[in-house]
Protein backbone atom coordinates (compact mmCIF):
# COMPACT_ATOMS: atom_id res chain seq x y z
CA UNK A 1 0.00 0.00 0.00
CA UNK A 2 1.09 3.54 -0.64
CA UNK A 3 0.57 6.35 1.85
CA UNK A 4 1.00 10.10 1.73
CA UNK A 5 2.49 11.73 4.84
CA UNK A 6 2.01 15.40 5.73
CA UNK A 7 4.59 16.41 8.34
CA UNK A 8 4.68 19.66 10.30
CA UNK A 9 7.94 20.58 12.03
CA UNK A 10 7.73 23.54 14.41
CA UNK A 11 10.10 25.23 16.85
CA UNK A 12 9.60 24.22 20.47
CA UNK A 13 7.29 26.67 22.25
CA UNK A 14 9.92 27.36 24.92
CA UNK A 15 12.39 28.61 22.29
CA UNK A 16 12.53 31.97 20.59
CA UNK A 17 11.41 31.91 16.94
CA UNK A 18 13.27 34.82 15.29
CA UNK A 19 11.45 34.42 11.95
CA UNK A 20 8.09 34.32 13.67
CA UNK A 21 8.98 37.34 15.80
CA UNK A 22 9.99 39.35 12.70
CA UNK A 23 6.75 38.44 10.93
CA UNK A 24 4.70 39.26 14.04
CA UNK A 25 6.33 42.71 14.17
CA UNK A 26 5.63 43.26 10.48
CA UNK A 27 1.93 42.48 10.91
CA UNK A 28 1.43 45.76 12.76
CA UNK A 29 3.22 47.62 9.95
CA UNK A 30 0.61 46.46 7.45
CA UNK A 31 -2.38 47.11 9.67
CA UNK A 32 -2.83 43.60 11.05
CA UNK A 33 -2.25 44.25 14.76
CA UNK A 34 -4.81 41.54 15.56
CA UNK A 35 -2.35 38.85 14.38
CA UNK A 36 0.20 37.98 17.06
CA UNK A 37 2.55 35.20 18.17
CA UNK A 38 3.45 33.96 14.67
CA UNK A 39 5.52 30.75 14.68
CA UNK A 40 7.24 29.61 11.49
CA UNK A 41 8.16 26.01 10.77
CA UNK A 42 8.39 23.51 7.92
CA UNK A 43 5.77 21.49 6.11
CA UNK A 44 7.06 18.30 4.48
CA UNK A 45 5.16 15.86 2.28
CA UNK A 46 6.35 12.42 1.24
CA UNK A 47 5.07 9.11 -0.04
CA UNK A 48 5.82 5.80 1.66
CA UNK A 49 5.25 2.24 0.53
CA UNK A 50 4.28 -0.04 3.43
CA UNK A 51 2.34 -3.24 4.12
CA UNK A 52 0.06 -1.50 6.64
CA UNK A 53 -0.77 1.90 8.08
CA UNK A 54 1.07 0.95 11.28
CA UNK A 55 4.24 0.17 9.32
CA UNK A 56 3.90 3.46 7.40
CA UNK A 57 3.57 5.34 10.71
CA UNK A 58 6.70 3.66 12.04
CA UNK A 59 8.69 4.52 8.88
CA UNK A 60 7.59 8.16 8.86
CA UNK A 61 8.26 8.47 12.59
CA UNK A 62 11.78 7.09 12.09
CA UNK A 63 12.41 9.53 9.22
CA UNK A 64 11.27 12.42 11.40
CA UNK A 65 13.34 11.36 14.40
CA UNK A 66 16.53 10.61 12.47
CA UNK A 67 16.52 13.20 9.69
CA UNK A 68 13.65 15.65 9.35
CA UNK A 69 13.67 17.43 12.73
CA UNK A 70 16.12 18.58 15.37
CA UNK A 71 14.82 17.28 18.73
CA UNK A 72 16.73 19.97 20.64
CA UNK A 73 14.87 22.80 18.88
CA UNK A 74 11.80 21.34 17.14
CA UNK A 75 8.81 19.04 17.53
CA UNK A 76 6.85 17.31 14.79
CA UNK A 77 3.42 15.92 14.00
CA UNK A 78 2.29 13.99 10.96
CA UNK A 79 -0.84 12.70 9.28
CA UNK A 80 -1.09 9.73 6.93
CA UNK A 81 -3.58 9.12 4.16
CA UNK A 82 -3.73 6.14 1.88
CA UNK A 83 -3.17 6.89 -1.80
Backbone torsions as a table, in degrees:
resi	resn	phi	psi	omega
1	UNK	NA	150.6	179.3
2	UNK	-114.1	136.8	-178.9
3	UNK	-125.5	150.9	172.7
4	UNK	-106.0	132.0	177.3
5	UNK	-113.2	133.5	174.4
6	UNK	-113.3	115.3	-173.3
7	UNK	-115.9	130.9	174.7
8	UNK	-113.0	124.1	178.1
9	UNK	-114.9	122.4	-176.2
10	UNK	-128.5	152.6	174.7
11	UNK	-64.4	147.1	175.6
12	UNK	-59.9	141.4	-176.9
13	UNK	-60.5	-30.2	-178.2
14	UNK	-74.0	-13.1	-176.8
15	UNK	-100.9	148.8	175.2
16	UNK	-66.6	138.8	176.4
17	UNK	-114.9	92.1	-175.0
18	UNK	-58.8	-39.0	178.0
19	UNK	-64.2	-46.1	179.3
20	UNK	-62.4	-39.9	178.6
21	UNK	-63.6	-42.7	178.9
22	UNK	-63.0	-42.8	179.5
23	UNK	-67.7	-40.3	177.3
24	UNK	-58.3	-45.4	178.8
25	UNK	-62.4	-37.5	-179.2
26	UNK	-70.9	-24.7	179.1
27	UNK	-57.8	-43.2	179.5
28	UNK	-63.3	-35.1	-179.6
29	UNK	-64.6	-25.1	180.0
30	UNK	-108.0	18.2	174.4
31	UNK	82.9	20.4	-179.3
32	UNK	-115.8	53.4	-179.1
33	UNK	-60.6	-21.7	-178.5
34	UNK	-70.5	-17.2	-179.3
35	UNK	-95.1	120.2	-177.8
36	UNK	-135.8	170.2	173.8
37	UNK	53.1	48.4	177.6
38	UNK	-70.5	134.4	174.3
39	UNK	-122.8	133.4	-177.5
40	UNK	-115.9	130.7	179.8
41	UNK	-136.5	-152.9	-179.1
42	UNK	-123.4	146.1	172.5
43	UNK	-119.9	123.9	-176.2
44	UNK	-122.2	135.4	172.8
45	UNK	-119.6	145.8	176.6
46	UNK	-155.2	162.4	175.2
47	UNK	-111.7	144.1	-179.7
48	UNK	-137.1	136.2	175.9
49	UNK	-97.0	124.9	-178.6
50	UNK	-151.0	159.3	-179.4
51	UNK	-75.5	-24.7	-177.8
52	UNK	-151.2	168.1	177.2
53	UNK	-65.5	-37.5	178.9
54	UNK	-60.6	-44.4	178.9
55	UNK	-64.5	-41.1	178.4
56	UNK	-61.2	-42.7	178.1
57	UNK	-60.2	-43.4	-179.5
58	UNK	-63.8	-41.6	179.9
59	UNK	-65.9	-44.7	179.7
60	UNK	-65.9	-42.0	178.5
61	UNK	-59.9	-42.3	178.2
62	UNK	-63.6	-42.6	178.3
63	UNK	-60.8	-42.5	179.2
64	UNK	-64.0	-47.3	-176.7
65	UNK	-66.3	-38.2	-172.2
66	UNK	-96.0	-16.7	-174.1
67	UNK	-140.6	-41.1	-165.9
68	UNK	-88.2	-13.0	178.1
69	UNK	-140.6	157.6	177.7
70	UNK	-104.0	107.7	-174.0
71	UNK	-63.2	-19.0	178.9
72	UNK	-73.9	-31.4	-173.5
73	UNK	-119.6	-14.2	-170.4
74	UNK	-135.2	160.1	169.0
75	UNK	-127.2	164.0	-178.6
76	UNK	-139.3	157.2	172.7
77	UNK	-140.1	151.4	174.8
78	UNK	-145.8	157.6	177.1
79	UNK	-126.4	141.6	177.3
80	UNK	-113.9	144.9	170.6
81	UNK	-139.9	141.3	-179.7
82	UNK	-77.4	137.9	179.5
83	UNK	-92.1	NA	NA
